[in-house]
């Protein structure tokens, strides 16, 4: 499974927001925890059904979302 294959979007789960493996843990939830200073180990302890690769997938997904072409009008 590639990292990004761990990210799922289903209109029936969390309102269609990107989640980890169909679980009700949103990519944003993981990013918020990391931004708030939580370590990977703390997140995994709080959410034992998550895997370390899920956290990596959330980071890679966020990075991919910010990597878009910017067009400038002359």
mmCIF file of the N, C-alpha and C atoms, coordinates in Angstrom:
data_MODEL
# 
_entry.id   MODEL 
# 
loop_
_atom_site.group_PDB 
_atom_site.id 
_atom_site.type_symbol 
_atom_site.label_atom_id 
_atom_site.label_alt_id 
_atom_site.label_comp_id 
_atom_site.label_asym_id 
_atom_site.label_entity_id 
_atom_site.label_seq_id 
_atom_site.pdbx_PDB_ins_code 
_atom_site.Cartn_x 
_atom_site.Cartn_y 
_atom_site.Cartn_z 
_atom_site.occupancy 
_atom_site.B_iso_or_equiv 
_atom_site.pdbx_formal_charge 
_atom_site.auth_seq_id 
_atom_site.auth_comp_id 
_atom_site.auth_asym_id 
_atom_site.auth_atom_id 
_atom_site.pdbx_PDB_model_num 
ATOM 1   N N  . UNK A 1 1  ? 0.850   -1.170 0.000   1.00 0.00 ? 1  UNK A N  1 
ATOM 2   C CA . UNK A 1 1  ? 0.000   0.000  0.000   1.00 0.00 ? 1  UNK A CA 1 
ATOM 3   C C  . UNK A 1 1  ? 0.900   1.239  0.000   1.00 0.00 ? 1  UNK A C  1 
ATOM 4   N N  . UNK A 1 2  ? 0.683   2.111  -0.963  1.00 0.00 ? 2  UNK A N  1 
ATOM 5   C CA . UNK A 1 2  ? 1.453   3.349  -0.957  1.00 0.00 ? 2  UNK A CA 1 
ATOM 6   C C  . UNK A 1 2  ? 0.870   4.283  0.088   1.00 0.00 ? 2  UNK A C  1 
ATOM 7   N N  . UNK A 1 3  ? 1.658   5.248  0.482   1.00 0.00 ? 3  UNK A N  1 
ATOM 8   C CA . UNK A 1 3  ? 1.204   6.189  1.512   1.00 0.00 ? 3  UNK A CA 1 
ATOM 9   C C  . UNK A 1 3  ? -0.146  6.787  1.175   1.00 0.00 ? 3  UNK A C  1 
ATOM 10  N N  . UNK A 1 4  ? -0.286  7.321  -0.020  1.00 0.00 ? 4  UNK A N  1 
ATOM 11  C CA . UNK A 1 4  ? -1.519  8.043  -0.359  1.00 0.00 ? 4  UNK A CA 1 
ATOM 12  C C  . UNK A 1 4  ? -2.713  7.114  -0.507  1.00 0.00 ? 4  UNK A C  1 
ATOM 13  N N  . UNK A 1 5  ? -2.471  5.827  -0.707  1.00 0.00 ? 5  UNK A N  1 
ATOM 14  C CA . UNK A 1 5  ? -3.581  4.871  -0.773  1.00 0.00 ? 5  UNK A CA 1 
ATOM 15  C C  . UNK A 1 5  ? -4.238  4.714  0.603   1.00 0.00 ? 5  UNK A C  1 
ATOM 16  N N  . UNK A 1 6  ? -3.548  5.126  1.651   1.00 0.00 ? 6  UNK A N  1 
ATOM 17  C CA . UNK A 1 6  ? -4.106  5.078  3.005   1.00 0.00 ? 6  UNK A CA 1 
ATOM 18  C C  . UNK A 1 6  ? -5.131  6.184  3.232   1.00 0.00 ? 6  UNK A C  1 
ATOM 19  N N  . UNK A 1 7  ? -5.138  7.192  2.385   1.00 0.00 ? 7  UNK A N  1 
ATOM 20  C CA . UNK A 1 7  ? -6.070  8.312  2.515   1.00 0.00 ? 7  UNK A CA 1 
ATOM 21  C C  . UNK A 1 7  ? -7.321  7.991  1.712   1.00 0.00 ? 7  UNK A C  1 
ATOM 22  N N  . UNK A 1 8  ? -8.463  8.033  2.374   1.00 0.00 ? 8  UNK A N  1 
ATOM 23  C CA . UNK A 1 8  ? -9.723  7.740  1.696   1.00 0.00 ? 8  UNK A CA 1 
ATOM 24  C C  . UNK A 1 8  ? -10.664 8.929  1.819   1.00 0.00 ? 8  UNK A C  1 
ATOM 25  N N  . UNK A 1 9  ? -11.509 9.058  0.813   1.00 0.00 ? 9  UNK A N  1 
ATOM 26  C CA . UNK A 1 9  ? -12.535 10.107 0.815   1.00 0.00 ? 9  UNK A CA 1 
ATOM 27  C C  . UNK A 1 9  ? -13.855 9.421  0.494   1.00 0.00 ? 9  UNK A C  1 
ATOM 28  N N  . UNK A 1 10 ? -14.772 9.495  1.419   1.00 0.00 ? 10 UNK A N  1 
ATOM 29  C CA . UNK A 1 10 ? -16.081 8.859  1.268   1.00 0.00 ? 10 UNK A CA 1 
ATOM 30  C C  . UNK A 1 10 ? -17.124 9.847  1.780   1.00 0.00 ? 10 UNK A C  1 
ATOM 31  N N  . UNK A 1 11 ? -18.089 10.211 0.945   1.00 0.00 ? 11 UNK A N  1 
ATOM 32  C CA . UNK A 1 11 ? -19.099 11.182 1.376   1.00 0.00 ? 11 UNK A CA 1 
ATOM 33  C C  . UNK A 1 11 ? -19.862 10.739 2.629   1.00 0.00 ? 11 UNK A C  1 
ATOM 34  N N  . UNK A 1 12 ? -19.857 9.443  2.923   1.00 0.00 ? 12 UNK A N  1 
ATOM 35  C CA . UNK A 1 12 ? -20.571 8.921  4.085   1.00 0.00 ? 12 UNK A CA 1 
ATOM 36  C C  . UNK A 1 12 ? -19.721 8.921  5.357   1.00 0.00 ? 12 UNK A C  1 
ATOM 37  N N  . UNK A 1 13 ? -18.440 9.256  5.228   1.00 0.00 ? 13 UNK A N  1 
ATOM 38  C CA . UNK A 1 13 ? -17.538 9.248  6.387   1.00 0.00 ? 13 UNK A CA 1 
ATOM 39  C C  . UNK A 1 13 ? -16.961 10.650 6.575   1.00 0.00 ? 13 UNK A C  1 
ATOM 40  N N  . UNK A 1 14 ? -17.219 11.237 7.714   1.00 0.00 ? 14 UNK A N  1 
ATOM 41  C CA . UNK A 1 14 ? -16.712 12.580 8.059   1.00 0.00 ? 14 UNK A CA 1 
ATOM 42  C C  . UNK A 1 14 ? -17.040 13.629 6.997   1.00 0.00 ? 14 UNK A C  1 
ATOM 43  N N  . UNK A 1 15 ? -18.208 13.516 6.427   1.00 0.00 ? 15 UNK A N  1 
ATOM 44  C CA . UNK A 1 15 ? -18.652 14.511 5.453   1.00 0.00 ? 15 UNK A CA 1 
ATOM 45  C C  . UNK A 1 15 ? -17.803 14.582 4.195   1.00 0.00 ? 15 UNK A C  1 
ATOM 46  N N  . UNK A 1 16 ? -17.125 13.493 3.870   1.00 0.00 ? 16 UNK A N  1 
ATOM 47  C CA . UNK A 1 16 ? -16.318 13.461 2.655   1.00 0.00 ? 16 UNK A CA 1 
ATOM 48  C C  . UNK A 1 16 ? -14.928 14.054 2.824   1.00 0.00 ? 16 UNK A C  1 
ATOM 49  N N  . UNK A 1 17 ? -14.564 14.384 4.046   1.00 0.00 ? 17 UNK A N  1 
ATOM 50  C CA . UNK A 1 17 ? -13.209 14.913 4.275   1.00 0.00 ? 17 UNK A CA 1 
ATOM 51  C C  . UNK A 1 17 ? -12.216 13.761 4.229   1.00 0.00 ? 17 UNK A C  1 
ATOM 52  N N  . UNK A 1 18 ? -10.982 14.037 3.833   1.00 0.00 ? 18 UNK A N  1 
ATOM 53  C CA . UNK A 1 18 ? -9.970  12.971 3.739   1.00 0.00 ? 18 UNK A CA 1 
ATOM 54  C C  . UNK A 1 18 ? -9.724  12.333 5.117   1.00 0.00 ? 18 UNK A C  1 
ATOM 55  N N  . UNK A 1 19 ? -9.785  11.003 5.140   1.00 0.00 ? 19 UNK A N  1 
ATOM 56  C CA . UNK A 1 19 ? -9.605  10.226 6.366   1.00 0.00 ? 19 UNK A CA 1 
ATOM 57  C C  . UNK A 1 19 ? -8.516  9.177  6.171   1.00 0.00 ? 19 UNK A C  1 
ATOM 58  N N  . UNK A 1 20 ? -8.141  8.569  7.258   1.00 0.00 ? 20 UNK A N  1 
ATOM 59  C CA . UNK A 1 20 ? -7.156  7.504  7.225   1.00 0.00 ? 20 UNK A CA 1 
ATOM 60  C C  . UNK A 1 20 ? -7.864  6.167  7.104   1.00 0.00 ? 20 UNK A C  1 
ATOM 61  N N  . UNK A 1 21 ? -7.602  5.459  6.033   1.00 0.00 ? 21 UNK A N  1 
ATOM 62  C CA . UNK A 1 21 ? -8.090  4.099  5.782   1.00 0.00 ? 21 UNK A CA 1 
ATOM 63  C C  . UNK A 1 21 ? -9.573  3.896  6.082   1.00 0.00 ? 21 UNK A C  1 
ATOM 64  N N  . UNK A 1 22 ? -10.394 4.888  5.798   1.00 0.00 ? 22 UNK A N  1 
ATOM 65  C CA . UNK A 1 22 ? -11.826 4.762  6.022   1.00 0.00 ? 22 UNK A CA 1 
ATOM 66  C C  . UNK A 1 22 ? -12.240 4.882  7.476   1.00 0.00 ? 22 UNK A C  1 
ATOM 67  N N  . UNK A 1 23 ? -11.262 5.059  8.348   1.00 0.00 ? 23 UNK A N  1 
ATOM 68  C CA . UNK A 1 23 ? -11.565 5.271  9.761   1.00 0.00 ? 23 UNK A CA 1 
ATOM 69  C C  . UNK A 1 23 ? -12.081 6.692  9.941   1.00 0.00 ? 23 UNK A C  1 
ATOM 70  N N  . UNK A 1 24 ? -12.646 6.977  11.048  1.00 0.00 ? 24 UNK A N  1 
ATOM 71  C CA . UNK A 1 24 ? -13.151 8.329  11.295  1.00 0.00 ? 24 UNK A CA 1 
ATOM 72  C C  . UNK A 1 24 ? -12.095 9.199  11.951  1.00 0.00 ? 24 UNK A C  1 
ATOM 73  N N  . UNK A 1 25 ? -10.891 9.081  11.423  1.00 0.00 ? 25 UNK A N  1 
ATOM 74  C CA . UNK A 1 25 ? -9.780  9.944  11.837  1.00 0.00 ? 25 UNK A CA 1 
ATOM 75  C C  . UNK A 1 25 ? -9.382  10.726 10.597  1.00 0.00 ? 25 UNK A C  1 
ATOM 76  N N  . UNK A 1 26 ? -9.640  12.013 10.629  1.00 0.00 ? 26 UNK A N  1 
ATOM 77  C CA . UNK A 1 26 ? -9.363  12.847 9.465   1.00 0.00 ? 26 UNK A CA 1 
ATOM 78  C C  . UNK A 1 26 ? -7.877  13.181 9.370   1.00 0.00 ? 26 UNK A C  1 
ATOM 79  N N  . UNK A 1 27 ? -7.426  13.432 8.164   1.00 0.00 ? 27 UNK A N  1 
ATOM 80  C CA . UNK A 1 27 ? -6.059  13.895 7.944   1.00 0.00 ? 27 UNK A CA 1 
ATOM 81  C C  . UNK A 1 27 ? -5.831  15.146 8.784   1.00 0.00 ? 27 UNK A C  1 
ATOM 82  N N  . UNK A 1 28 ? -6.804  16.037 8.802   1.00 0.00 ? 28 UNK A N  1 
ATOM 83  C CA . UNK A 1 28 ? -6.688  17.282 9.573   1.00 0.00 ? 28 UNK A CA 1 
ATOM 84  C C  . UNK A 1 28 ? -6.489  16.997 11.058  1.00 0.00 ? 28 UNK A C  1 
ATOM 85  N N  . UNK A 1 29 ? -7.137  15.981 11.583  1.00 0.00 ? 29 UNK A N  1 
ATOM 86  C CA . UNK A 1 29 ? -6.973  15.642 12.996  1.00 0.00 ? 29 UNK A CA 1 
ATOM 87  C C  . UNK A 1 29 ? -5.514  15.303 13.302  1.00 0.00 ? 29 UNK A C  1 
ATOM 88  N N  . UNK A 1 30 ? -4.907  14.513 12.448  1.00 0.00 ? 30 UNK A N  1 
ATOM 89  C CA . UNK A 1 30 ? -3.504  14.140 12.642  1.00 0.00 ? 30 UNK A CA 1 
ATOM 90  C C  . UNK A 1 30 ? -2.606  15.358 12.511  1.00 0.00 ? 30 UNK A C  1 
ATOM 91  N N  . UNK A 1 31 ? -2.865  16.175 11.505  1.00 0.00 ? 31 UNK A N  1 
ATOM 92  C CA . UNK A 1 31 ? -2.054  17.379 11.318  1.00 0.00 ? 31 UNK A CA 1 
ATOM 93  C C  . UNK A 1 31 ? -2.200  18.328 12.502  1.00 0.00 ? 31 UNK A C  1 
ATOM 94  N N  . UNK A 1 32 ? -3.411  18.467 13.020  1.00 0.00 ? 32 UNK A N  1 
ATOM 95  C CA . UNK A 1 32 ? -3.631  19.327 14.190  1.00 0.00 ? 32 UNK A CA 1 
ATOM 96  C C  . UNK A 1 32 ? -2.870  18.813 15.409  1.00 0.00 ? 32 UNK A C  1 
ATOM 97  N N  . UNK A 1 33 ? -2.878  17.502 15.601  1.00 0.00 ? 33 UNK A N  1 
ATOM 98  C CA . UNK A 1 33 ? -2.149  16.941 16.741  1.00 0.00 ? 33 UNK A CA 1 
ATOM 99  C C  . UNK A 1 33 ? -0.651  17.183 16.613  1.00 0.00 ? 33 UNK A C  1 
ATOM 100 N N  . UNK A 1 34 ? -0.121  16.966 15.418  1.00 0.00 ? 34 UNK A N  1 
ATOM 101 C CA . UNK A 1 34 ? 1.306   17.199 15.198  1.00 0.00 ? 34 UNK A CA 1 
ATOM 102 C C  . UNK A 1 34 ? 1.645   18.678 15.389  1.00 0.00 ? 34 UNK A C  1 
ATOM 103 N N  . UNK A 1 35 ? 0.801   19.553 14.842  1.00 0.00 ? 35 UNK A N  1 
ATOM 104 C CA . UNK A 1 35 ? 1.041   20.991 14.973  1.00 0.00 ? 35 UNK A CA 1 
ATOM 105 C C  . UNK A 1 35 ? 0.960   21.429 16.434  1.00 0.00 ? 35 UNK A C  1 
ATOM 106 N N  . UNK A 1 36 ? 0.167   20.725 17.213  1.00 0.00 ? 36 UNK A N  1 
ATOM 107 C CA . UNK A 1 36 ? 0.029   21.048 18.623  1.00 0.00 ? 36 UNK A CA 1 
ATOM 108 C C  . UNK A 1 36 ? 1.142   20.479 19.488  1.00 0.00 ? 36 UNK A C  1 
ATOM 109 N N  . UNK A 1 37 ? 2.084   19.790 18.852  1.00 0.00 ? 37 UNK A N  1 
ATOM 110 C CA . UNK A 1 37 ? 3.233   19.287 19.584  1.00 0.00 ? 37 UNK A CA 1 
ATOM 111 C C  . UNK A 1 37 ? 3.196   17.814 19.948  1.00 0.00 ? 37 UNK A C  1 
ATOM 112 N N  . UNK A 1 38 ? 2.145   17.115 19.551  1.00 0.00 ? 38 UNK A N  1 
ATOM 113 C CA . UNK A 1 38 ? 2.080   15.678 19.841  1.00 0.00 ? 38 UNK A CA 1 
ATOM 114 C C  . UNK A 1 38 ? 3.117   14.933 19.012  1.00 0.00 ? 38 UNK A C  1 
ATOM 115 N N  . UNK A 1 39 ? 3.732   13.949 19.606  1.00 0.00 ? 39 UNK A N  1 
ATOM 116 C CA . UNK A 1 39 ? 4.691   13.119 18.878  1.00 0.00 ? 39 UNK A CA 1 
ATOM 117 C C  . UNK A 1 39 ? 3.940   11.977 18.187  1.00 0.00 ? 39 UNK A C  1 
ATOM 118 N N  . UNK A 1 40 ? 4.609   11.337 17.260  1.00 0.00 ? 40 UNK A N  1 
ATOM 119 C CA . UNK A 1 40 ? 4.019   10.168 16.608  1.00 0.00 ? 40 UNK A CA 1 
ATOM 120 C C  . UNK A 1 40 ? 3.638   9.119  17.647  1.00 0.00 ? 40 UNK A C  1 
ATOM 121 N N  . UNK A 1 41 ? 4.535   8.887  18.601  1.00 0.00 ? 41 UNK A N  1 
ATOM 122 C CA . UNK A 1 41 ? 4.274   7.877  19.629  1.00 0.00 ? 41 UNK A CA 1 
ATOM 123 C C  . UNK A 1 41 ? 3.042   8.226  20.464  1.00 0.00 ? 41 UNK A C  1 
ATOM 124 N N  . UNK A 1 42 ? 2.855   9.502  20.772  1.00 0.00 ? 42 UNK A N  1 
ATOM 125 C CA . UNK A 1 42 ? 1.677   9.924  21.536  1.00 0.00 ? 42 UNK A CA 1 
ATOM 126 C C  . UNK A 1 42 ? 0.399   9.694  20.728  1.00 0.00 ? 42 UNK A C  1 
ATOM 127 N N  . UNK A 1 43 ? 0.443   10.040 19.467  1.00 0.00 ? 43 UNK A N  1 
ATOM 128 C CA . UNK A 1 43 ? -0.735  9.839  18.606  1.00 0.00 ? 43 UNK A CA 1 
ATOM 129 C C  . UNK A 1 43 ? -1.061  8.355  18.514  1.00 0.00 ? 43 UNK A C  1 
ATOM 130 N N  . UNK A 1 44 ? -0.055  7.532  18.298  1.00 0.00 ? 44 UNK A N  1 
ATOM 131 C CA . UNK A 1 44 ? -0.280  6.093  18.174  1.00 0.00 ? 44 UNK A CA 1 
ATOM 132 C C  . UNK A 1 44 ? -0.775  5.484  19.482  1.00 0.00 ? 44 UNK A C  1 
ATOM 133 N N  . UNK A 1 45 ? -0.342  6.032  20.605  1.00 0.00 ? 45 UNK A N  1 
ATOM 134 C CA . UNK A 1 45 ? -0.826  5.545  21.907  1.00 0.00 ? 45 UNK A CA 1 
ATOM 135 C C  . UNK A 1 45 ? -2.293  5.918  22.112  1.00 0.00 ? 45 UNK A C  1 
ATOM 136 N N  . UNK A 1 46 ? -2.675  7.117  21.675  1.00 0.00 ? 46 UNK A N  1 
ATOM 137 C CA . UNK A 1 46 ? -4.058  7.580  21.823  1.00 0.00 ? 46 UNK A CA 1 
ATOM 138 C C  . UNK A 1 46 ? -5.005  6.918  20.825  1.00 0.00 ? 46 UNK A C  1 
ATOM 139 N N  . UNK A 1 47 ? -4.487  6.526  19.678  1.00 0.00 ? 47 UNK A N  1 
ATOM 140 C CA . UNK A 1 47 ? -5.282  5.912  18.613  1.00 0.00 ? 47 UNK A CA 1 
ATOM 141 C C  . UNK A 1 47 ? -4.601  4.601  18.207  1.00 0.00 ? 47 UNK A C  1 
ATOM 142 N N  . UNK A 1 48 ? -4.764  3.548  18.999  1.00 0.00 ? 48 UNK A N  1 
ATOM 143 C CA . UNK A 1 48 ? -4.021  2.307  18.762  1.00 0.00 ? 48 UNK A CA 1 
ATOM 144 C C  . UNK A 1 48 ? -4.335  1.613  17.435  1.00 0.00 ? 48 UNK A C  1 
ATOM 145 N N  . UNK A 1 49 ? -5.430  1.974  16.793  1.00 0.00 ? 49 UNK A N  1 
ATOM 146 C CA . UNK A 1 49 ? -5.778  1.391  15.503  1.00 0.00 ? 49 UNK A CA 1 
ATOM 147 C C  . UNK A 1 49 ? -5.054  2.093  14.354  1.00 0.00 ? 49 UNK A C  1 
ATOM 148 N N  . UNK A 1 50 ? -4.352  3.186  14.631  1.00 0.00 ? 50 UNK A N  1 
ATOM 149 C CA . UNK A 1 50 ? -3.539  3.845  13.609  1.00 0.00 ? 50 UNK A CA 1 
ATOM 150 C C  . UNK A 1 50 ? -2.157  3.203  13.560  1.00 0.00 ? 50 UNK A C  1 
ATOM 151 N N  . UNK A 1 51 ? -1.511  3.365  12.422  1.00 0.00 ? 51 UNK A N  1 
ATOM 152 C CA . UNK A 1 51 ? -0.149  2.874  12.228  1.00 0.00 ? 51 UNK A CA 1 
ATOM 153 C C  . UNK A 1 51 ? 0.750   4.064  11.917  1.00 0.00 ? 51 UNK A C  1 
ATOM 154 N N  . UNK A 1 52 ? 2.032   3.887  12.167  1.00 0.00 ? 52 UNK A N  1 
ATOM 155 C CA . UNK A 1 52 ? 2.983   4.962  11.893  1.00 0.00 ? 52 UNK A CA 1 
ATOM 156 C C  . UNK A 1 52 ? 2.887   5.421  10.438  1.00 0.00 ? 52 UNK A C  1 
ATOM 157 N N  . UNK A 1 53 ? 2.678   4.486  9.530   1.00 0.00 ? 53 UNK A N  1 
ATOM 158 C CA . UNK A 1 53 ? 2.562   4.829  8.108   1.00 0.00 ? 53 UNK A CA 1 
ATOM 159 C C  . UNK A 1 53 ? 1.345   5.714  7.832   1.00 0.00 ? 53 UNK A C  1 
ATOM 160 N N  . UNK A 1 54 ? 0.314   5.643  8.678   1.00 0.00 ? 54 UNK A N  1 
ATOM 161 C CA . UNK A 1 54 ? -0.855  6.516  8.521   1.00 0.00 ? 54 UNK A CA 1 
ATOM 162 C C  . UNK A 1 54 ? -0.473  7.975  8.769   1.00 0.00 ? 54 UNK A C  1 
ATOM 163 N N  . UNK A 1 55 ? 0.379   8.202  9.752   1.00 0.00 ? 55 UNK A N  1 
ATOM 164 C CA . UNK A 1 55 ? 0.830   9.559  10.038  1.00 0.00 ? 55 UNK A CA 1 
ATOM 165 C C  . UNK A 1 55 ? 1.672   10.084 8.884   1.00 0.00 ? 55 UNK A C  1 
ATOM 166 N N  . UNK A 1 56 ? 2.551   9.252  8.366   1.00 0.00 ? 56 UNK A N  1 
ATOM 167 C CA . UNK A 1 56 ? 3.353   9.633  7.202   1.00 0.00 ? 56 UNK A CA 1 
ATOM 168 C C  . UNK A 1 56 ? 2.455   9.944  6.015   1.00 0.00 ? 56 UNK A C  1 
ATOM 169 N N  . UNK A 1 57 ? 1.422   9.133  5.831   1.00 0.00 ? 57 UNK A N  1 
ATOM 170 C CA . UNK A 1 57 ? 0.487   9.356  4.724   1.00 0.00 ? 57 UNK A CA 1 
ATOM 171 C C  . UNK A 1 57 ? -0.223  10.698 4.870   1.00 0.00 ? 57 UNK A C  1 
ATOM 172 N N  . UNK A 1 58 ? -0.625  11.049 6.089   1.00 0.00 ? 58 UNK A N  1 
ATOM 173 C CA . UNK A 1 58 ? -1.295  12.328 6.319   1.00 0.00 ? 58 UNK A CA 1 
ATOM 174 C C  . UNK A 1 58 ? -0.373  13.486 5.968   1.00 0.00 ? 58 UNK A C  1 
ATOM 175 N N  . UNK A 1 59 ? 0.886   13.379 6.355   1.00 0.00 ? 59 UNK A N  1 
ATOM 176 C CA . UNK A 1 59 ? 1.848   14.438 6.028   1.00 0.00 ? 59 UNK A CA 1 
ATOM 177 C C  . UNK A 1 59 ? 2.085   14.518 4.525   1.00 0.00 ? 59 UNK A C  1 
ATOM 178 N N  . UNK A 1 60 ? 2.225   13.379 3.879   1.00 0.00 ? 60 UNK A N  1 
ATOM 179 C CA . UNK A 1 60 ? 2.441   13.380 2.428   1.00 0.00 ? 60 UNK A CA 1 
ATOM 180 C C  . UNK A 1 60 ? 1.218   13.913 1.685   1.00 0.00 ? 60 UNK A C  1 
ATOM 181 N N  . UNK A 1 61 ? 0.033   13.583 2.164   1.00 0.00 ? 61 UNK A N  1 
ATOM 182 C CA . UNK A 1 61 ? -1.195  14.090 1.547   1.00 0.00 ? 61 UNK A CA 1 
ATOM 183 C C  . UNK A 1 61 ? -1.252  15.615 1.663   1.00 0.00 ? 61 UNK A C  1 
ATOM 184 N N  . UNK A 1 62 ? -0.961  16.126 2.844   1.00 0.00 ? 62 UNK A N  1 
ATOM 185 C CA . UNK A 1 62 ? -0.975  17.576 3.044   1.00 0.00 ? 62 UNK A CA 1 
ATOM 186 C C  . UNK A 1 62 ? 0.057   18.261 2.158   1.00 0.00 ? 62 UNK A C  1 
ATOM 187 N N  . UNK A 1 63 ? 1.232   17.671 2.052   1.00 0.00 ? 63 UNK A N  1 
ATOM 188 C CA . UNK A 1 63 ? 2.274   18.250 1.200   1.00 0.00 ? 63 UNK A CA 1 
ATOM 189 C C  . UNK A 1 63 ? 1.820   18.270 -0.255  1.00 0.00 ? 63 UNK A C  1 
ATOM 190 N N  . UNK A 1 64 ? 1.181   17.204 -0.698  1.00 0.00 ? 64 UNK A N  1 
ATOM 191 C CA . UNK A 1 64 ? 0.714   17.133 -2.088  1.00 0.00 ? 64 UNK A CA 1 
ATOM 192 C C  . UNK A 1 64 ? -0.372  18.170 -2.350  1.00 0.00 ? 64 UNK A C  1 
ATOM 193 N N  . UNK A 1 65 ? -1.207  18.442 -1.355  1.00 0.00 ? 65 UNK A N  1 
ATOM 194 C CA . UNK A 1 65 ? -2.287  19.418 -1.526  1.00 0.00 ? 65 UNK A CA 1 
ATOM 195 C C  . UNK A 1 65 ? -1.769  20.834 -1.665  1.00 0.00 ? 65 UNK A C  1 
ATOM 196 N N  . UNK A 1 66 ? -0.606  21.109 -1.125  1.00 0.00 ? 66 UNK A N  1 
ATOM 197 C CA . UNK A 1 66 ? -0.065  22.467 -1.210  1.00 0.00 ? 66 UNK A CA 1 
ATOM 198 C C  . UNK A 1 66 ? 0.838   22.659 -2.411  1.00 0.00 ? 66 UNK A C  1 
ATOM 199 N N  . UNK A 1 67 ? 1.107   21.583 -3.131  1.00 0.00 ? 67 UNK A N  1 
ATOM 200 C CA . UNK A 1 67 ? 1.998   21.651 -4.287  1.00 0.00 ? 67 UNK A CA 1 
ATOM 201 C C  . UNK A 1 67 ? 1.171   21.805 -5.560  1.00 0.00 ? 67 UNK A C  1 
ATOM 202 N N  . UNK A 1 68 ? 0.735   23.013 -5.825  1.00 0.00 ? 68 UNK A N  1 
ATOM 203 C CA . UNK A 1 68 ? -0.069  23.262 -7.011  1.00 0.00 ? 68 UNK A CA 1 
ATOM 204 C C  . UNK A 1 68 ? 0.530   24.425 -7.802  1.00 0.00 ? 68 UNK A C  1 
ATOM 205 N N  . UNK A 1 69 ? 0.213   24.429 -9.033  1.00 0.00 ? 69 UNK A N  1 
ATOM 206 C CA . UNK A 1 69 ? 0.710   25.451 -9.949  1.00 0.00 ? 69 UNK A CA 1 
ATOM 207 C C  . UNK A 1 69 ? 0.082   26.806 -9.624  1.00 0.00 ? 69 UNK A C  1 
ATOM 208 N N  . UNK A 1 70 ? 0.884   27.820 -9.587  1.00 0.00 ? 70 UNK A N  1 
ATOM 209 C CA . UNK A 1 70 ? 0.390   29.183 -9.394  1.00 0.00 ? 70 UNK A CA 1 
ATOM 210 C C  . UNK A 1 70 ? 0.596   29.937 -10.699 1.00 0.00 ? 70 UNK A C  1 
ATOM 211 N N  . UNK A 1 71 ? -0.500  30.429 -11.243 1.00 0.00 ? 71 UNK A N  1 
ATOM 212 C CA . UNK A 1 71 ? -0.420  31.195 -12.484 1.00 0.00 ? 71 UNK A CA 1 
ATOM 213 C C  . UNK A 1 71 ? -0.435  32.673 -12.152 1.00 0.00 ? 71 UNK A C  1 
ATOM 214 N N  . UNK A 1 72 ? 0.471   33.365 -12.740 1.00 0.00 ? 72 UNK A N  1 
ATOM 215 C CA . UNK A 1 72 ? 0.537   34.822 -12.541 1.00 0.00 ? 72 UNK A CA 1 
ATOM 216 C C  . UNK A 1 72 ? 0.106   35.519 -13.838 1.00 0.00 ? 72 UNK A C  1 
ATOM 217 N N  . UNK A 1 73 ? -0.716  36.514 -13.663 1.00 0.00 ? 73 UNK A N  1 
ATOM 218 C CA . UNK A 1 73 ? -1.192  37.274 -14.810 1.00 0.00 ? 73 UNK A CA 1 
ATOM 219 C C  . UNK A 1 73 ? -0.241  38.453 -15.007 1.00 0.00 ? 73 UNK A C  1 
ATOM 220 N N  . UNK A 1 74 ? 0.255   38.578 -16.229 1.00 0.00 ? 74 UNK A N  1 
ATOM 221 C CA . UNK A 1 74 ? 1.208   39.654 -16.514 1.00 0.00 ? 74 UNK A CA 1 
ATOM 222 C C  . UNK A 1 74 ? 0.511   40.979 -16.663 1.00 0.00 ? 74 UNK A C  1 
# 
